Amino acid sequence: MEQDFSSLGQIFQAKQKVKTKKPPAYPWQDLALEIIKELNIPSAKRNSVFKVCKLYPRERILRALNDTKELAPKGDKWKYFFKILANENKV
């Protein structure tokens, strides 16, 4: 990505074209994004994933994720993820 700049305006224009991705502010946000990607969670349920990742400890979320992978090898895995978390509350 080597460019020759002849003016200061070109430098600022080039900088505006490059978009930087902001890292998550909290570790639970990063975990939520990982779960959303791994389980192909639909847009309508993304906020629910962020909420459970914020409320519950990381170990509990990861246990539910691993159980989901074992119990639901195909189909809507995200539904099983929420069922497992709901059932852990009852135990």
Phi, psi and chi 1 to 4 in degrees:
 res  aa     phi    psi   chi1   chi2   chi3   chi4
   1 MET       -   55.5 -169.3  176.4 -160.6      -
   2 GLU   -95.3  127.7 -132.4  174.5   89.2      -
   3 GLN  -135.3  147.4  -64.3  178.2  -12.3      -
   4 ASP   -98.6  122.5  -66.7  -33.2      -      -
   5 PHE  -105.2  130.3  -64.2  106.2      -      -
   6 SER  -104.1  -12.1   61.3      -      -      -
   7 SER  -145.9  162.4   71.3      -      -      -
   8 LEU   -65.5  -33.6 -172.4   60.0      -      -
   9 GLY   -62.0  -37.3      -      -      -      -
  10 GLN   -67.0  -34.5  -73.9 -179.9  -22.3      -
  11 ILE   -64.6  -45.2  -65.9  172.2      -      -
  12 PHE   -67.1  -36.9  -74.1  119.6      -      -
  13 GLN   -65.3  -40.8  -74.4  177.1   -9.3      -
  14 ALA   -65.9  -37.7      -      -      -      -
  15 LYS   -67.4  -36.4 -172.9  173.7 -179.9  170.3
  16 GLN   -68.6  -29.1  -72.1  175.9   -9.7      -
  17 LYS   -71.2  -31.7  -71.1  179.8 -176.4  177.3
  18 VAL   -83.5  117.5  176.6      -      -      -
  19 LYS  -100.5  131.4  -66.4 -174.9  178.2 -174.6
  20 THR   -99.1  141.7   57.1      -      -      -
  21 LYS   -92.4  125.3 -172.1  175.4 -179.6 -177.3
  22 LYS   -74.9  132.1 -122.6  170.6   60.3  171.5
  23 PRO   -73.2  155.7   25.4  -31.9      -      -
  24 PRO   -61.3  145.4  -19.9   29.4      -      -
  25 ALA   -76.7  -30.7      -      -      -      -
  26 TYR  -125.8  152.8  -60.4  100.6      -      -
  27 PRO   -61.6  -33.2  -17.8   24.9      -      -
  28 TRP   -66.8  -26.7   57.3  -95.4      -      -
  29 GLN   -68.8  -39.8  -69.7  173.7  -30.3      -
  30 ASP   -64.6  -41.4 -164.2   32.2      -      -
  31 LEU   -62.3  -42.7  176.8   62.5      -      -
  32 ALA   -62.4  -42.9      -      -      -      -
  33 LEU   -63.7  -37.5  -68.4  171.5      -      -
  34 GLU   -64.1  -43.2 -178.2 -178.9  -39.4      -
  35 ILE   -67.0  -42.5  -69.7  170.4      -      -
  36 ILE   -59.1  -42.6  -71.3  168.1      -      -
  37 LYS   -69.6  -44.8 -178.5  179.7  176.3 -174.8
  38 GLU   -69.8  -37.4 -159.6  160.4  -30.2      -
  39 LEU   -98.3    3.4  -63.0  180.0      -      -
  40 ASN    52.4   53.1  -63.7  -36.2      -      -
  41 ILE   -75.2  131.8  -64.1 -177.2      -      -
  42 PRO   -67.5  160.1   18.5  -25.3      -      -
  43 SER   -56.3  -36.0  -58.3      -      -      -
  44 ALA   -66.6  -22.5      -      -      -      -
  45 LYS  -106.1    2.8  -64.1  -64.4  177.7 -175.7
  46 ARG   -60.1  -43.5  -75.5  176.3   54.2  106.7
  47 ASN   -62.3  -33.3  -72.8  -22.5      -      -
  48 SER   -65.8  -37.2  -60.1      -      -      -
  49 VAL   -66.0  -43.4  176.1      -      -      -
  50 PHE   -61.2  -39.0  -78.2  103.7      -      -
  51 LYS   -65.3  -47.4 -176.1  176.3 -179.2 -180.0
  52 VAL   -68.6  -32.8  -63.8      -      -      -
  53 CYS   -68.1  -29.9  -73.2      -      -      -
  54 LYS   -77.6  -38.1 -175.1  177.6 -179.7 -179.1
  55 LEU   -78.2  -40.5  -68.3  176.3      -      -
  56 TYR  -101.5  155.8  -60.8  125.0      -      -
  57 PRO   -65.5  153.3  -10.3   17.7      -      -
  58 ARG   -56.4  -40.8 -179.5  179.3  177.8   86.4
  59 GLU   -61.5  -40.6  -64.6   78.6   26.4      -
  60 ARG   -66.5  -41.4 -174.1  172.7 -179.0  178.6
  61 ILE   -65.2  -44.0  -61.1  -65.5      -      -
  62 LEU   -66.0  -36.3  -69.4  175.4      -      -
  63 ARG   -63.4  -43.3 -172.3  175.5  -20.9  116.1
  64 ALA   -64.8  -37.5      -      -      -      -
  65 LEU   -65.0  -45.7  177.2   63.3      -      -
  66 ASN   -64.9  -41.2  -70.5  -26.7      -      -
  67 ASP   -63.0  -37.6  -70.6  -13.4      -      -
  68 THR   -63.8  -42.3  -60.1      -      -      -
  69 LYS   -62.5  -36.8  -70.3  178.4 -170.9  176.2
  70 GLU   -74.8  -42.7  -70.9  177.4   18.3      -
  71 LEU   -83.4  -27.1  -63.1  173.2      -      -
  72 ALA  -127.1   78.7      -      -      -      -
  73 PRO   -68.2  -21.0   22.4  -28.5      -      -
  74 LYS  -145.3  169.8   56.2 -175.1  173.6  179.6
  75 GLY    89.5 -155.7      -      -      -      -
  76 ASP   -82.7   87.0  -68.0  -25.5      -      -
  77 LYS   -64.8  -32.8  -65.1  179.6 -177.3 -178.7
  78 TRP   -62.9  -30.2   60.0  -88.2      -      -
  79 LYS   -64.5  -41.7  -69.5  179.3 -177.4  178.9
  80 TYR   -67.2  -34.9  -71.1  101.7      -      -
  81 PHE   -58.0  -47.0  175.9   73.7      -      -
  82 PHE   -70.6  -34.2  -70.6  115.7      -      -
  83 LYS   -64.3  -42.4  -78.8 -176.5 -178.2 -179.2
  84 ILE   -63.5  -43.9  -69.9  169.8      -      -
  85 LEU   -63.4  -38.6  -79.7  174.7      -      -
  86 ALA   -66.8  -38.8      -      -      -      -
  87 ASN   -72.3  -27.8  -73.7  -22.6      -      -
  88 GLU   -67.4  -28.0  -78.6 -171.4    8.6      -
  89 ASN   -67.5  -31.7  -75.2  -20.4      -      -
  90 LYS   -77.7  -23.7  -65.9  176.8 -176.2  176.6
  91 VAL   -77.4      -  174.8      -      -      -
